[in-house]
Amino acid sequence: MKEKFGEFGKNVKSDIKNIEKIIYMPLYRPFSSFELKKLKKLEKKNKKPKEIKPKEYKPPKKKVKGMGVLKSFTKVLLVFAVYTACVEFYINQANKEQTVTNDFDTENSIKDENGNNIETDENGQINPFPVTDEEKQAVIEKITNSIAQDAQNYGVKDKIVSIDAVSVVQINQVATSGTFSNYLYSIRFSTTSNTYDMQFWADNLFAMSEEEKSDIDKLNEFYNFILSPDNCALFNIAPMSESSIQIKNVLNERGNNVAFVGETIWATANSGDIIYKIPVYNQDGTTVVWASTIQSTPQIDALGLTAEEALLKQFSDGTEYFSPINQSQQNVAEIQEILTEFQTDLSNAKIINNKTNQQASALTLTTGDGKNYVDINAHFLEE
C-alpha cells in the first residue's frame, strides 16, 4: 500500500476529507458574475436556443437509360398538340365569321387584286366557267345569224333584234320514234317590226350532257341539237295570226300575262283520233296548251270553224271545246335563262358604253382661251 499510494496513507482522516472534496466538487466551472448577468438578460428577452432538426436522408436518384429522349419526345408532342389546337380554333373562328357575314353585294362579279373578274351566282358561289361579254356577244350573234338565214326563206327580211324565248310542247300523246312528230320546239324572236315563232318538229326531247360546261357550251349544245337533221326538222316561221292576237288579248284581259299564241298543232290522241292543240306562251316562260278532245274535235269541224275561232267562241259563249294543260319546260328552262341573261348583260354593257362615250365627247368641248367653259347638258339615251 505504501509503495503504491506514496504519502497517501499517512493521515487517514485528512485523506478521507480530501476524497470527499473531490467527490462533491462540481463537474463544471461555476459561471462568473458577468456570465450570470448575460444569462439573465437572455431570459428577460425570452430567447430560446435554436432547435436543430435532423435532416431527412434522401438517397441519390438513379439514372434510367432513355429518360432524356423520352422527356424531349414528350415536350415535342405537347408543343404540337398546343399548335394544332390553336390552328383549329383559328379556322373555326374564320369559318364562323364567313358564314355569319353573308350579306355583301357581289353584283355577280368579284374583282381580284390582279384585275380579273370572277363570276358568281346569286348566292355568291364562284362560277367555275366565267364568260366574258365578248364571248356572250359571239354566241348570240352566231345564233341570231343562223335564225336570220332561215327566216329569209320564209319572207322575213327585217333585222332580228332579240331572241325572246325557247319552249317545247308535246304533240302526240303517245310518242312514236322515227316520225318527227312527237315534240314541237319553239324559238320566238323579234325583228324591228314584228315577233315570230320558229317551229322545229322533233323526234326526241333535248337532254343536256352531264359533263360540266360553261353557259356558252350549253347554248351551243342546244342549238346543235335543233339544227341537226337527225334530231329536228324546221317546220315553219310565222308571226301571230289575227285570231291568235285576239286569243292573246282575251287571256290578258282575264288576268293572264301571255307573250305569244302559236299556230294550231294537229296531234294524235291515245285512241288515234285527231285533236287540236293551241300553244300559249306566257311572259314568265311557262306554256299552257289548250287542247280539244276526241268528242269536241268533230263538233268544231262540223261548224266549219278553225281551232282558234272555236277557242274564241268558247271564251264568248262558254261552249267547252278546249281544256288548258300546263306543260313542263324543264329540259329547256336553263337554255331560256342563259339566253335572257346574256342578252340583258350585253344590253346593259352597251348602254354603259354609250353613256361613257357621250360623256367623254361632252367634256372635251371648251372655249379656245382655256378659261371660259361652255355649260353642256348631256342627255344619255338608252337603246
C-alpha positions as a Markdown table, in Angstrom:
| # | Residue | x | y | z |
|---|---|---|---|---|
| 1 | Met | 0.0 | 0.0 | 0.0 |
| 2 | Lys | 2.7 | 2.4 | 0.9 |
| 3 | Glu | 4.6 | 1.7 | -2.3 |
| 4 | Lys | 1.5 | 2.1 | -4.3 |
| 5 | Phe | 0.0 | 5.3 | -2.9 |
| 6 | Gly | 3.1 | 7.0 | -1.5 |
| 7 | Glu | 2.2 | 9.5 | 1.1 |
| 8 | Phe | -1.5 | 8.9 | 0.7 |
| 9 | Gly | -2.0 | 6.6 | 3.6 |
| 10 | Lys | -0.1 | 8.6 | 6.3 |
| 11 | Asn | -3.0 | 10.6 | 7.6 |
| 12 | Val | -6.2 | 8.7 | 7.1 |
| 13 | Lys | -8.6 | 11.4 | 8.3 |
| 14 | Ser | -7.2 | 14.1 | 6.2 |
| 15 | Asp | -7.1 | 11.8 | 3.3 |
| 16 | Ile | -10.8 | 10.9 | 3.7 |
| 17 | Lys | -11.7 | 14.6 | 3.8 |
| 18 | Asn | -9.8 | 15.3 | 0.6 |
| 19 | Ile | -11.6 | 12.4 | -1.1 |
| 20 | Glu | -15.0 | 13.9 | -0.1 |
| 21 | Lys | -14.0 | 17.2 | -1.5 |
| 22 | Ile | -13.1 | 15.6 | -4.7 |
| 23 | Ile | -16.4 | 13.6 | -4.8 |
| 24 | Tyr | -18.6 | 16.7 | -4.1 |
| 25 | Met | -16.7 | 19.0 | -6.4 |
| 26 | Pro | -18.9 | 20.3 | -9.3 |
| 27 | Leu | -18.3 | 18.8 | -12.7 |
| 28 | Tyr | -18.1 | 22.2 | -14.5 |
| 29 | Arg | -16.7 | 25.6 | -13.7 |
| 30 | Pro | -19.2 | 27.9 | -12.0 |
| 31 | Phe | -20.4 | 31.0 | -14.0 |
| 32 | Ser | -18.8 | 34.3 | -13.4 |
| 33 | Ser | -20.8 | 37.3 | -12.3 |
| 34 | Phe | -20.5 | 38.7 | -15.8 |
| 35 | Glu | -21.9 | 35.5 | -17.4 |
| 36 | Leu | -24.7 | 35.4 | -14.9 |
| 37 | Lys | -25.8 | 38.9 | -15.9 |
| 38 | Lys | -25.8 | 37.8 | -19.6 |
| 39 | Leu | -28.0 | 34.8 | -18.9 |
| 40 | Lys | -30.5 | 36.9 | -17.0 |
| 41 | Lys | -30.7 | 39.3 | -20.0 |
| 42 | Leu | -31.4 | 36.4 | -22.3 |
| 43 | Glu | -34.2 | 35.1 | -20.0 |
| 44 | Lys | -35.8 | 38.6 | -20.0 |
| 45 | Lys | -35.9 | 38.7 | -23.8 |
| 46 | Asn | -37.4 | 35.1 | -23.9 |
| 47 | Lys | -34.8 | 34.0 | -26.2 |
| 48 | Lys | -34.6 | 30.3 | -26.7 |
| 49 | Pro | -31.8 | 28.3 | -28.2 |
| 50 | Lys | -32.4 | 27.2 | -31.7 |
| 51 | Glu | -33.8 | 23.7 | -32.3 |
| 52 | Ile | -31.8 | 21.8 | -34.7 |
| 53 | Lys | -33.9 | 19.4 | -36.7 |
| 54 | Pro | -32.3 | 16.3 | -38.0 |
| 55 | Lys | -32.0 | 16.3 | -41.8 |
| 56 | Glu | -34.0 | 13.7 | -43.7 |
| 57 | Tyr | -31.9 | 11.4 | -45.6 |
| 58 | Lys | -32.6 | 11.2 | -49.3 |
| 59 | Pro | -30.9 | 8.5 | -51.3 |
| 60 | Pro | -29.3 | 9.6 | -54.6 |
| 61 | Lys | -31.5 | 9.2 | -57.8 |
| 62 | Lys | -30.7 | 6.5 | -60.1 |
| 63 | Lys | -30.4 | 7.4 | -63.8 |
| 64 | Val | -32.6 | 5.4 | -66.2 |
| 65 | Lys | -31.5 | 4.8 | -69.7 |
| 66 | Gly | -33.5 | 6.7 | -72.4 |
| 67 | Met | -35.2 | 9.1 | -70.0 |
| 68 | Gly | -33.7 | 12.1 | -71.7 |
| 69 | Val | -35.1 | 11.1 | -75.1 |
| 70 | Leu | -38.5 | 10.3 | -73.6 |
| 71 | Lys | -38.6 | 13.8 | -72.0 |
| 72 | Ser | -37.7 | 15.5 | -75.2 |
| 73 | Phe | -40.3 | 13.5 | -77.2 |
| 74 | Thr | -43.0 | 14.4 | -74.6 |
| 75 | Lys | -42.2 | 18.1 | -74.9 |
| 76 | Val | -42.4 | 17.9 | -78.7 |
| 77 | Leu | -45.8 | 16.2 | -78.5 |
| 78 | Leu | -47.1 | 18.8 | -76.1 |
| 79 | Val | -45.9 | 21.7 | -78.3 |
| 80 | Phe | -47.5 | 20.0 | -81.4 |
| 81 | Ala | -50.8 | 19.5 | -79.5 |
| 82 | Val | -51.0 | 23.1 | -78.5 |
| 83 | Tyr | -50.1 | 24.3 | -82.0 |
| 84 | Thr | -52.8 | 22.0 | -83.6 |
| 85 | Ala | -55.5 | 23.3 | -81.1 |
| 86 | Cys | -54.6 | 26.9 | -81.9 |
| 87 | Val | -54.8 | 26.3 | -85.6 |
| 88 | Glu | -58.2 | 24.5 | -85.3 |
| 89 | Phe | -59.6 | 27.3 | -83.2 |
| 90 | Tyr | -58.5 | 29.9 | -85.7 |
| 91 | Ile | -60.0 | 28.0 | -88.6 |
| 92 | Asn | -63.3 | 27.6 | -86.7 |
| 93 | Gln | -63.4 | 31.3 | -85.9 |
| 94 | Ala | -62.7 | 32.2 | -89.5 |
| 95 | Asn | -65.4 | 29.9 | -90.9 |
| 96 | Lys | -67.9 | 31.2 | -88.3 |
| 97 | Glu | -67.3 | 34.8 | -89.4 |
| 98 | Gln | -67.7 | 33.8 | -93.1 |
| 99 | Thr | -71.0 | 32.0 | -92.5 |
| 100 | Val | -72.4 | 34.7 | -90.4 |
| 101 | Thr | -71.4 | 37.6 | -92.6 |
| 102 | Asn | -73.0 | 36.7 | -96.0 |
| 103 | Asp | -74.9 | 39.8 | -96.9 |
| 104 | Phe | -72.4 | 41.5 | -99.1 |
| 105 | Asp | -73.4 | 42.6 | -102.6 |
| 106 | Thr | -71.2 | 40.9 | -105.3 |
| 107 | Glu | -73.2 | 42.2 | -108.3 |
| 108 | Asn | -72.5 | 38.9 | -109.9 |
| 109 | Ser | -68.8 | 39.7 | -110.0 |
| 110 | Ile | -65.8 | 39.9 | -107.6 |
| 111 | Lys | -62.7 | 41.7 | -108.7 |
| 112 | Asp | -59.4 | 40.3 | -107.5 |
| 113 | Glu | -56.1 | 42.2 | -107.0 |
| 114 | Asn | -54.9 | 41.3 | -110.5 |
| 115 | Gly | -57.9 | 43.0 | -112.1 |
| 116 | Asn | -59.6 | 39.8 | -113.2 |
| 117 | Asn | -63.4 | 39.2 | -113.0 |
| 118 | Ile | -64.6 | 36.2 | -111.1 |
| 119 | Glu | -68.2 | 35.4 | -111.9 |
| 120 | Thr | -70.6 | 34.4 | -109.1 |
| 121 | Asp | -74.2 | 33.3 | -109.0 |
| 122 | Glu | -77.0 | 34.9 | -106.9 |
| 123 | Asn | -75.8 | 33.0 | -103.8 |
| 124 | Gly | -72.3 | 34.3 | -104.1 |
| 125 | Gln | -70.9 | 31.0 | -105.3 |
| 126 | Ile | -68.0 | 31.3 | -107.7 |
| 127 | Asn | -68.7 | 30.2 | -111.3 |
| 128 | Pro | -66.0 | 27.8 | -112.4 |
| 129 | Phe | -66.6 | 28.7 | -116.1 |
| 130 | Pro | -66.6 | 32.5 | -116.3 |
| 131 | Val | -67.8 | 34.0 | -119.6 |
| 132 | Thr | -66.8 | 37.4 | -120.9 |
| 133 | Asp | -69.1 | 39.9 | -122.7 |
| 134 | Glu | -67.2 | 39.3 | -125.9 |
| 135 | Glu | -67.9 | 35.5 | -125.7 |
| 136 | Lys | -71.6 | 36.2 | -124.9 |
| 137 | Gln | -71.7 | 38.6 | -127.9 |
| 138 | Ala | -70.1 | 36.0 | -130.2 |
| 139 | Val | -72.6 | 33.2 | -129.4 |
| 140 | Ile | -75.7 | 35.4 | -129.5 |
| 141 | Glu | -74.6 | 36.7 | -132.9 |
| 142 | Lys | -74.0 | 33.2 | -134.2 |
| 143 | Ile | -77.5 | 32.0 | -133.2 |
| 144 | Thr | -79.1 | 35.2 | -134.4 |
| 145 | Asn | -77.4 | 35.0 | -137.8 |
| 146 | Ser | -78.4 | 31.4 | -138.2 |
| 147 | Ile | -82.1 | 32.2 | -137.4 |
| 148 | Ala | -81.9 | 35.2 | -139.8 |
| 149 | Gln | -80.7 | 32.9 | -142.7 |
| 150 | Asp | -83.7 | 30.5 | -142.2 |
| 151 | Ala | -86.1 | 33.4 | -141.7 |
| 152 | Gln | -85.3 | 34.9 | -145.1 |
| 153 | Asn | -86.6 | 31.7 | -146.7 |
| 154 | Tyr | -89.9 | 32.4 | -145.0 |
| 155 | Gly | -90.0 | 36.0 | -146.2 |
| 156 | Val | -88.7 | 37.7 | -143.0 |
| 157 | Lys | -86.3 | 40.4 | -144.2 |
| 158 | Asp | -86.2 | 42.7 | -141.1 |
| 159 | Lys | -83.2 | 42.7 | -138.8 |
| 160 | Ile | -83.5 | 40.5 | -135.7 |
| 161 | Val | -83.2 | 42.5 | -132.5 |
| 162 | Ser | -83.7 | 39.8 | -129.8 |
| 163 | Ile | -84.3 | 36.1 | -129.2 |
| 164 | Asp | -87.3 | 36.2 | -126.9 |
| 165 | Ala | -87.8 | 32.6 | -125.6 |
| 166 | Val | -87.4 | 28.9 | -126.1 |
| 167 | Ser | -90.2 | 26.4 | -125.3 |
| 168 | Val | -91.2 | 22.8 | -126.0 |
| 169 | Val | -94.6 | 21.2 | -126.5 |
| 170 | Gln | -95.6 | 17.6 | -126.6 |
| 171 | Ile | -97.6 | 16.9 | -129.8 |
| 172 | Asn | -98.8 | 13.3 | -129.8 |
| 173 | Gln | -99.9 | 11.7 | -126.6 |
| 174 | Val | -98.1 | 8.6 | -127.5 |
| 175 | Ala | -94.5 | 9.2 | -128.7 |
| 176 | Thr | -93.5 | 7.2 | -131.8 |
| 177 | Ser | -89.9 | 7.1 | -132.8 |
| 178 | Gly | -88.8 | 7.9 | -136.3 |
| 179 | Thr | -91.9 | 10.1 | -137.0 |
| 180 | Phe | -90.5 | 13.6 | -136.1 |
| 181 | Ser | -94.0 | 14.4 | -134.8 |
| 182 | Asn | -93.6 | 13.8 | -131.0 |
| 183 | Tyr | -92.4 | 17.3 | -129.9 |
| 184 | Leu | -92.5 | 20.9 | -131.1 |
| 185 | Tyr | -89.6 | 23.2 | -130.2 |
| 186 | Ser | -90.4 | 26.9 | -130.4 |
| 187 | Ile | -87.9 | 29.7 | -130.7 |
| 188 | Arg | -89.6 | 33.2 | -130.6 |
| 189 | Phe | -87.7 | 36.1 | -131.9 |
| 190 | Ser | -88.4 | 39.8 | -132.6 |
| 191 | Thr | -87.4 | 41.9 | -135.5 |
| 192 | Thr | -87.7 | 45.7 | -135.9 |
| 193 | Ser | -91.3 | 45.3 | -137.0 |
| 194 | Asn | -92.8 | 42.0 | -135.6 |
| 195 | Thr | -92.5 | 38.9 | -133.4 |
| 196 | Tyr | -92.2 | 35.4 | -135.0 |
| 197 | Asp | -92.4 | 31.8 | -133.9 |
| 198 | Met | -89.8 | 29.5 | -135.3 |
| 199 | Gln | -91.1 | 25.9 | -135.0 |
| 200 | Phe | -89.0 | 22.7 | -135.1 |
| 201 | Trp | -90.6 | 19.3 | -135.1 |
| 202 | Ala | -88.5 | 16.8 | -133.1 |
| 203 | Asp | -88.5 | 13.0 | -132.6 |
| 204 | Asn | -86.9 | 13.2 | -129.0 |
| 205 | Leu | -86.6 | 15.6 | -126.2 |
| 206 | Phe | -83.3 | 17.5 | -125.8 |
| 207 | Ala | -81.2 | 16.3 | -122.9 |
| 208 | Met | -78.1 | 18.2 | -121.8 |
| 209 | Ser | -74.9 | 16.1 | -121.5 |
| 210 | Glu | -73.8 | 15.5 | -117.9 |
| 211 | Glu | -70.3 | 16.8 | -118.0 |
| 212 | Glu | -69.6 | 20.2 | -116.5 |
| 213 | Lys | -69.5 | 23.0 | -119.1 |
| 214 | Ser | -69.8 | 26.8 | -119.5 |
| 215 | Asp | -73.1 | 28.5 | -120.4 |
| 216 | Ile | -71.6 | 29.1 | -123.9 |
| 217 | Asp | -71.1 | 25.4 | -124.4 |
| 218 | Lys | -74.7 | 24.8 | -123.1 |
| 219 | Leu | -76.1 | 27.1 | -125.7 |
| 220 | Asn | -74.1 | 25.6 | -128.5 |
| 221 | Glu | -75.1 | 22.1 | -127.5 |
| 222 | Phe | -78.8 | 23.0 | -127.6 |
| 223 | Tyr | -78.6 | 24.8 | -130.9 |
| 224 | Asn | -76.6 | 22.0 | -132.4 |
| 225 | Phe | -79.4 | 19.7 | -131.4 |
| 226 | Ile | -82.0 | 22.0 | -133.1 |
| 227 | Leu | -80.0 | 22.2 | -136.3 |
| 228 | Ser | -79.2 | 18.5 | -136.6 |
| 229 | Pro | -81.4 | 16.8 | -139.2 |
| 230 | Asp | -81.1 | 13.6 | -137.1 |
| 231 | Asn | -83.0 | 15.3 | -134.2 |
| 232 | Cys | -85.2 | 18.1 | -135.6 |
| 233 | Ala | -86.8 | 19.5 | -138.7 |
| 234 | Leu | -87.7 | 23.1 | -139.3 |
| 235 | Phe | -91.5 | 23.3 | -139.8 |
| 236 | Asn | -92.5 | 26.9 | -140.0 |
| 237 | Ile | -91.6 | 30.5 | -139.2 |
| 238 | Ala | -94.6 | 32.8 | -138.8 |
| 239 | Pro | -96.0 | 35.7 | -136.8 |
| 240 | Met | -99.2 | 35.6 | -134.8 |
| 241 | Ser | -102.4 | 35.4 | -136.9 |
| 242 | Glu | -105.3 | 37.7 | -136.3 |
| 243 | Ser | -107.1 | 35.0 | -134.4 |
| 244 | Ser | -104.1 | 34.3 | -132.2 |
| 245 | Ile | -103.7 | 38.0 | -131.4 |
| 246 | Gln | -107.4 | 38.0 | -130.3 |
| 247 | Ile | -106.8 | 35.0 | -128.1 |
| 248 | Lys | -103.8 | 36.7 | -126.5 |
| 249 | Asn | -105.8 | 39.9 | -125.8 |
| 250 | Val | -108.8 | 38.0 | -124.2 |
| 251 | Leu | -106.5 | 35.9 | -122.0 |
| 252 | Asn | -104.6 | 39.0 | -120.9 |
| 253 | Glu | -107.8 | 40.8 | -120.1 |
| 254 | Arg | -108.7 | 37.9 | -117.8 |
| 255 | Gly | -105.5 | 38.4 | -115.8 |
| 256 | Asn | -103.0 | 36.3 | -117.7 |
| 257 | Asn | -99.6 | 37.5 | -119.0 |
| 258 | Val | -99.4 | 36.0 | -122.4 |
| 259 | Ala | -96.4 | 36.8 | -124.7 |
| 260 | Phe | -97.3 | 34.8 | -127.8 |
| 261 | Val | -100.0 | 32.4 | -129.1 |
| 262 | Gly | -98.7 | 29.8 | -131.5 |
| 263 | Glu | -100.3 | 28.2 | -134.5 |
| 264 | Thr | -102.7 | 25.2 | -134.1 |
| 265 | Ile | -101.0 | 21.8 | -133.9 |
| 266 | Trp | -102.7 | 18.7 | -135.3 |
| 267 | Ala | -102.0 | 16.0 | -132.7 |
| 268 | Thr | -102.9 | 12.4 | -132.2 |
| 269 | Ala | -104.8 | 11.2 | -129.1 |
| 270 | Asn | -104.2 | 7.8 | -127.4 |
| 271 | Ser | -107.1 | 6.4 | -129.4 |
| 272 | Gly | -105.5 | 7.5 | -132.6 |
| 273 | Asp | -108.1 | 10.3 | -133.2 |
| 274 | Ile | -107.0 | 13.8 | -134.3 |
| 275 | Ile | -107.2 | 16.6 | -131.7 |
| 276 | Tyr | -106.2 | 20.3 | -131.8 |
| 277 | Lys | -103.6 | 21.9 | -129.6 |
| 278 | Ile | -103.1 | 25.7 | -129.4 |
| 279 | Pro | -99.8 | 26.6 | -127.5 |
| 280 | Val | -100.0 | 29.7 | -125.4 |
| 281 | Tyr | -96.5 | 31.0 | -124.3 |
| 282 | Asn | -96.5 | 33.3 | -121.2 |
| 283 | Gln | -94.1 | 36.0 | -120.3 |
| 284 | Asp | -92.7 | 34.1 | -117.3 |
| 285 | Gly | -91.6 | 31.2 | -119.6 |
| 286 | Thr | -94.4 | 28.8 | -118.8 |
| 287 | Thr | -96.5 | 27.2 | -121.5 |
| 288 | Val | -100.2 | 26.4 | -121.5 |
| 289 | Val | -101.7 | 24.2 | -124.2 |
| 290 | Trp | -105.4 | 24.5 | -125.0 |
| 291 | Ala | -106.3 | 21.0 | -126.3 |
| 292 | Ser | -109.6 | 19.8 | -127.8 |
| 293 | Thr | -111.0 | 16.3 | -127.1 |
| 294 | Ile | -111.9 | 13.4 | -129.4 |
| 295 | Gln | -115.6 | 14.4 | -128.9 |
| 296 | Ser | -115.2 | 18.2 | -129.4 |
| 297 | Thr | -112.9 | 18.0 | -132.5 |
| 298 | Pro | -115.7 | 16.7 | -134.8 |
| 299 | Gln | -118.0 | 19.4 | -133.4 |
| 300 | Ile | -115.5 | 22.1 | -134.4 |
| 301 | Asp | -115.2 | 20.6 | -137.9 |
| 302 | Ala | -118.9 | 20.3 | -138.3 |
| 303 | Leu | -119.3 | 24.0 | -137.5 |
| 304 | Gly | -116.7 | 24.9 | -140.1 |
| 305 | Leu | -114.6 | 26.7 | -137.5 |
| 306 | Thr | -110.8 | 26.8 | -137.2 |
| 307 | Ala | -109.4 | 25.8 | -133.9 |
| 308 | Glu | -108.6 | 29.4 | -133.0 |
| 309 | Glu | -112.2 | 30.5 | -133.9 |
| 310 | Ala | -113.6 | 27.7 | -131.7 |
| 311 | Leu | -111.5 | 28.8 | -128.7 |
| 312 | Leu | -112.7 | 32.4 | -129.1 |
| 313 | Lys | -116.3 | 31.1 | -129.3 |
| 314 | Gln | -115.7 | 29.2 | -126.1 |
| 315 | Phe | -114.4 | 32.4 | -124.5 |
| 316 | Ser | -117.5 | 34.3 | -125.6 |
| 317 | Asp | -120.4 | 31.9 | -125.0 |
| 318 | Gly | -118.9 | 29.2 | -122.7 |
| 319 | Thr | -119.2 | 26.3 | -125.1 |
| 320 | Glu | -116.4 | 24.0 | -124.0 |
| 321 | Tyr | -114.3 | 22.8 | -126.8 |
| 322 | Phe | -110.8 | 23.1 | -125.2 |
| 323 | Ser | -109.2 | 22.4 | -121.8 |
| 324 | Pro | -106.0 | 24.2 | -120.7 |
| 325 | Ile | -103.0 | 21.9 | -119.9 |
| 326 | Asn | -99.8 | 23.2 | -118.2 |
| 327 | Gln | -96.7 | 21.9 | -120.0 |
| 328 | Ser | -93.3 | 21.4 | -118.2 |
| 329 | Gln | -90.3 | 23.3 | -119.6 |
| 330 | Gln | -87.6 | 21.5 | -117.6 |
| 331 | Asn | -85.3 | 20.5 | -120.4 |
| 332 | Val | -85.2 | 24.0 | -122.0 |
| 333 | Ala | -85.7 | 26.2 | -118.8 |
| 334 | Glu | -81.9 | 26.5 | -118.4 |
| 335 | Ile | -81.4 | 27.5 | -122.0 |
| 336 | Gln | -84.1 | 30.1 | -121.7 |
| 337 | Glu | -82.4 | 31.6 | -118.6 |
| 338 | Ile | -79.0 | 31.7 | -120.3 |
| 339 | Leu | -80.4 | 33.4 | -123.4 |
| 340 | Thr | -82.1 | 36.0 | -121.2 |
| 341 | Glu | -79.1 | 36.6 | -119.1 |
| 342 | Phe | -76.7 | 37.0 | -122.0 |
| 343 | Gln | -78.9 | 39.5 | -123.9 |
| 344 | Thr | -79.6 | 41.5 | -120.7 |
| 345 | Asp | -75.9 | 41.7 | -119.9 |
| 346 | Leu | -75.0 | 42.8 | -123.4 |
| 347 | Ser | -77.7 | 45.4 | -123.4 |
| 348 | Asn | -76.6 | 46.9 | -120.1 |
| 349 | Ala | -72.9 | 46.9 | -121.3 |
| 350 | Lys | -74.0 | 48.7 | -124.5 |
| 351 | Ile | -75.9 | 51.3 | -122.5 |
| 352 | Ile | -72.9 | 51.9 | -120.3 |
| 353 | Asn | -70.5 | 52.3 | -123.3 |
| 354 | Asn | -72.9 | 54.7 | -124.9 |
| 355 | Lys | -73.1 | 56.8 | -121.8 |
| 356 | Thr | -69.3 | 56.8 | -121.4 |
| 357 | Asn | -68.7 | 57.9 | -125.0 |
| 358 | Gln | -71.3 | 60.6 | -124.8 |
| 359 | Gln | -69.9 | 62.0 | -121.6 |
| 360 | Ala | -66.3 | 61.9 | -122.9 |
| 361 | Ser | -67.3 | 63.9 | -126.0 |
| 362 | Ala | -69.2 | 66.5 | -123.9 |
| 363 | Leu | -66.3 | 67.1 | -121.6 |
| 364 | Thr | -63.9 | 67.9 | -124.4 |
| 365 | Leu | -65.9 | 70.9 | -125.6 |
| 366 | Thr | -64.3 | 74.1 | -124.2 |
| 367 | Thr | -63.6 | 77.6 | -125.4 |
| 368 | Gly | -60.3 | 78.5 | -127.0 |
| 369 | Asp | -58.8 | 80.6 | -124.2 |
| 370 | Gly | -58.9 | 77.7 | -121.8 |
| 371 | Lys | -60.7 | 79.8 | -119.1 |
| 372 | Asn | -64.3 | 80.2 | -120.1 |
| 373 | Tyr | -66.0 | 76.8 | -120.2 |
| 374 | Val | -69.2 | 76.0 | -122.1 |
| 375 | Asp | -72.0 | 74.6 | -119.9 |
| 376 | Ile | -73.2 | 71.5 | -121.6 |
| 377 | Asn | -76.2 | 69.3 | -120.6 |
| 378 | Ala | -75.5 | 65.8 | -121.9 |
| 379 | His | -78.5 | 63.5 | -122.3 |
| 380 | Phe | -77.7 | 59.8 | -122.3 |
| 381 | Leu | -80.2 | 57.8 | -124.4 |
| 382 | Glu | -80.6 | 54.1 | -123.6 |
| 383 | Glu | -81.2 | 51.9 | -126.6 |
